[in-house]
Amino acid sequence: MTATDTALFTVRRAAATHAASLPPFGQFIGGAFIPSSSASTVDVVNPATEEVLMQVPAGSVEDVDAAVAAAVAAKADWAAKTPKDRSAVLLRIADIIEANRELFETLEAANTGKPAAVAEDDISSAIDTFRFSAGAARAFTAPGAGDYAENHTSVILREPVGVVGVITPWNYPLLMAAWKIAPILGAGNTLVLKPSEQTPLTTLKLAELIAAEVPAGVLNIVTGPGRVVGNRISEHPDVDLVAITGSVGSGQKVAASAANTVKRVHLELGGKAPVVVFEDADLEAAAKGVRSAGFWNGGQECGSACRVLVHESVAAKFTELLVREVSEITVGTPGAGDDVEIGSMISKAHYERVLAALDDVRKDGLTIAVGGNALEGPGYFIEPTVVTDVPAGAAIASTEIFGPVVSVETFSTDEEAVARANETVYGLAASVWSTNAARVLAVPRRLDFGTVWVNSHLVIANEMPWGGFKGSGYGRDLSVYALEDFSRTKHVMYNHG
């Protein structure tokens, strides 16, 4: 199949969906929505229809300062609560999301252009995140006391870090907020959260619905641009730790700003996940796996299976299978049908960035086996795309496109496969596809990525940590490791001599 076959992709469109119950206008500070000190606003757009859903405040430094002051005022009482009491709050939050599942799914889809299956998975995962953290908070213990110096007993106390600043991205708005809010509150901290100004609706709606369950000041949300709100959170002297999920560039800015006050930083950044397909792999399963994990959320996913490295002896067969799978993908707007797999890009600017990357692919003389173009009509839709015959060192093999684009390159030996997979600056996720028992034990140990799947890709469990190496940052979301990241240890030594 070649680029001339792109006419098979069309956008299945549903009637424009207006959010049934939008969140209040204002900044959520001290347990209530209050007016912003800034008169400026940001349009929140449905990228599948290009309609403006509502406006939110373009917050100010003063808004952040007020939110941090509220978090500081609330932190002692919240930290003093027992794990059981904090757990009960997290369970109640999960129940509230569950009770309002349809509302959250509708808002998320309208704000992001996600198809129904992705929005439903996001909300289900957010619910489970709060429930897992509720249990983990009660089982989160420190080592027992003991004598390690003569006549002295040592006790390790595990304490909250204090006030945590959080910056969340636009690709999974509520889910990424849950990944941070749940362990941060479970560990006994208070927080100030800046959602992406493009996708704040579900985070603000969550604040509205749980306001009566969370003590005032424990959770604060300030909307606005990163250069103002995000920067002030990062540099604020009363913020003890900053956690961000975002691009490498955003993480670098946060880390640099946080350095001035020597605060801890938790970075979950970009990725360019290699999918290493060996000659003994189940090729049909691998092709289906890339279809699912390479194009999930329109490829706007830092762990996306976007870079395939396939053994040269099976490359032709695998590529044929992958192109067939991708050519069957249904593109559509939210509400256009349960079989829709891909929605729109998040914004006009991002849509243009992805199209520019595809133009670069053409200029580099690479083969677009299927897709590669914008789709006509309203909304920011791009055809699911497979780029083949990618040589070693090509730009597409190292650049995070963050769209519905998967590249295919070949290798000849296991050593070459590992070396080529590791040559990226990113280190978030990878997968290995093989039926050789020795290989699937050995190769993951040699791959420099925080998560390595074997014969699957993009399967995530709350019990297991998520985070990367190298340019993908440091710190871990999910699992008990997240609670560790958002706490500190104190050694108390008693002289009983």
Protein Blocks (a to p, Z undefined) as FASTA:
>chain_A
ZZklmmmpccddddddddfbdcdedddeehiacddfbfbdcddddfknopafbdcddddf
klmmmmmmmmmmmmmmmmmpcfklmmmmmmmmmmmmmmmmmmmmmmmmmmnopafklmmm
mmmmmmmmmmmmmmmmmmmccdddddfbghiacddddddfbjadddddfklmmlmmmmmm
mmmmmnopacdddddfklmmlmmmmmmmmmmmpcghkaccdeddfklmmmmmmmpmkbcb
dcddddfklmmmmmmmmmmnopacdddddddddddddfkbcfklmmmmmmmmmmgghlpa
fkbcfbccddfklmmmmmmmmmmmmmmpccddehiajklmbdcdfbfklmmmmmmmmmmm
mmnopacfbgjiacededjdddddddehiaehiaklmpcfkpabddddddfbfklmmmmm
mmpmbffbccdddfbfklmmmmmmmpccfbdcehiahiacfkbccddehjnogcjeehjk
lmmmmgccddddddfZZ
